Amino acid sequence: MRLLAKPAAIQLYLRDHGKPADVSKASAKLTLLTGTEKQEVELKPAGDKLEATGTFKVGPGTKVVALVTIAGKPAGTVRFAL
């Protein structure tokens, strides 16, 4: 997995054994933790990635917890630090 987090967009790229995964039936819920602030974001399929646009508080030190759901598979959790 690869996470790109910018103040106006967040993108999550999923891989399956080194190849891009089919994200058409996937979703993710992110929890962004910046200092004492918490923000929740829903990511939806957008081409070859899961994506959300808006206004996000991300920067050095931000921690991200992603709950990823892919149809037919159990949900998985991934943690990132920016």
N, C-alpha and C positions, 0 to 999 in steps of 0.2 A: 504494500500500500504506500501511496505517496500523497501527502497533504500539502496543498498550496493555500496559504491563508493570507489574504490582503484585506485592508479595511473595507473594500466594496464587494469582494467576492471570495468565496471559499470553495475549493475544488478538491475532491477526493478521487484518486485513481486507484482502482482495484486490479490486482494481478492474480492470475491462476497459474501457478507453476511457471512463472516468468513471462506469461503471455497476458495481454489485456483480457480482463474478465468481462462477460456480458453483464452490463449493469441495467439492462432494460427492465428487469423485475427486481431491482434492488433499491434500498433506501438507507439513509443513515441519519441518526440523531446525534448531534455534537453538543457537548457541554464545554464552553470556553471559560477558563478560569484565569482572570488577569487580576493579580493582587487579591482584593476582597470582592471583586465584581464577578458575577456569574451570568452567562448568557447562553441560552439554548437555541440551536439552529437545526432546522430540518433540511437535509440535502435530498434532491430528487435527480433522476436520470437526466443527463444532458449530453447526448452523443456518447463518447467513450468514457464519461466520468459522471460522478455525482456532484451536484453543484447547488449553491445558494448564492443569491445576490442580495445586497442590502447594506447595512452599516454594522460593522463588526469591530469590537475592541480587541485587536490582536497586536502583538509586538513581542520584543524580547522578554522572555520569562513567562509568556502565556502558556498554560497547560491545556491540552485538549483531550477529552475522552470521547471516543466515537463508538456508538452502538450501531453496528452494520447488520442489516437484514437482507438476505438474498433468498428469493422464493425457493421453497423446498429444502432449505438448510437452516440449522439452528443459528440464532443471532450470535454475533461475536463482538468482543470489546477490544479496542485498540487504544493505546495512550500515546500522545505526542507531546513534545516540549518544543516550543519555538525559540 
